[in-house]
Amino acid sequence: MNWFECKVSFDRTGEDGLIKKVTEPYLVDAMSFTEAESRIIEEITPFVSGELTVAHIKRAKIAEIFPDETGDKWYRCKVNFVSFDEKKQVEKRLPQVMLVQASNFKRALENLLEGMKGTMADYEVAMITETMIMDVYPFKPKE
């Protein structure tokens, strides 16, 4: 999968009734920058009134995504896969980034460990940080 982080700018009505411009990041599974832009516009347009602008798109190096419908936040988890180099007699760590949806930090760790259950390789969780990502849109084939 090719993940792209898209920052989208649009007008939002605040609790005080004033309209202000906000920029929010979303994650989209796409084959190219062009497809990512097209898909994010298609996904976000029904929820936005007024002008919508894709402000920025960048590749996101994400190895795996673990969604949880009960969660409202996305956490970036750095996982180091540990192996032993027999020739050099040293331990090697290969970092991978996972994205986990959860309601809080503790639940993010639990969801990550649950998602990693079938993994045969040794690994260690090096870092978990909350992201600003609002939603994730995996690829869905058109009917």
C-alpha positions, 0 to 999 in steps of 0.5 A, a space after each residue: 500500500 502507498 499511503 499519502 498524508 493529505 492536508 486539507 484546508 476548508 472553512 468551518 463554523 466554530 462554536 461561537 458561530 464564526 467561520 474560520 479556515 482550518 487545515 486538517 491532515 488525512 491519510 489516503 491509500 493511493 497509487 500516486 500523488 494525483 490519485 491521492 488528491 482526487 481521492 481526498 477531495 472525493 472523500 472530504 467534499 460531502 462533509 465540507 461546505 464552502 471552498 476545499 483546498 488540498 494544501 499539501 500531500 506527502 508520502 507516509 511510510 507506514 508499514 501497517 494500520 490497525 483500525 479500531 472503530 471505538 477509537 477517535 485518535 490515531 497513534 504513530 507507533 515505531 516498532 523495531 524488529 530485532 534480528 541477530 547478525 551471525 557474521 558480525 555478532 551484533 543485534 540489528 534493529 529494523 524500524 517500522 511505523 505502524 498507525 493505530 486507532 484508539 481512544 487513548 494511549 493505553 488502548 493504542 498500546 493494547 491495539 498494537 500488541 493485539 495487531 502484532 500477535 501473529 508476528 513471528 519476528 522479535 520486536 520491541 515497541 520503541 515509541 507511541 505518539 498521538 498524531 493530528 490525523 483526522 481519518 484514514 481512507 484505505 483503497 476501496 474498489 469502485 463497484 
